[in-house]
Amino acid sequence: MSWDSYLDNLIGQSKDEKGSAQADRACIIGLDGGGKWTTDAHASALKLDQTEATSIANCFKKSDFSQFMTNGVFAEGLKYQFLREADGKIVYAKLKANGALTLQASKTAIVIAHTIEGGQHGITNKAVNIIADYLESMGM
């Protein structure tokens, strides 16, 4: 099974009323250790290095986001400012002039998407939630 098809689904779910995708890149990593479920070969892959993925997974696994609050959220070598967390399983982050990140954990994975600069972060939030909730409903 290819997890990359979930990226297409997420990007498709992020379209606004004009049909423009608000999320341009995404990935899914494992909650235990941050192993990549999706590949970097996908055209819409958010390409986290292993250090970034491991750091994100560790924060979610412990439900301790103080590292994000202090140091930011790193993705593709860029530092996003931590905005807030919700329910101990969702994190929002922003990088001025570069867009925003939505990260949401399920039982075994973390779905991460990047919102284009000037895009509607709320639409991306919903798209990430759809995928994370589906994984959760499947016991993942």
Secondary structure, 3 states (H helix, E strand, C coil): CCCHHHHHHHHHHCECCCCCECEEEEEEEECCCCCECCCCCCCCECCCCHHHHHHHHHHHHHCCCHHHHHHCEEECCEEEEEEEEECCCEEEEEECCCEEEEEEECCCEEEEEEECCCCCHHHHHHHHHHHHHHHHHCCC
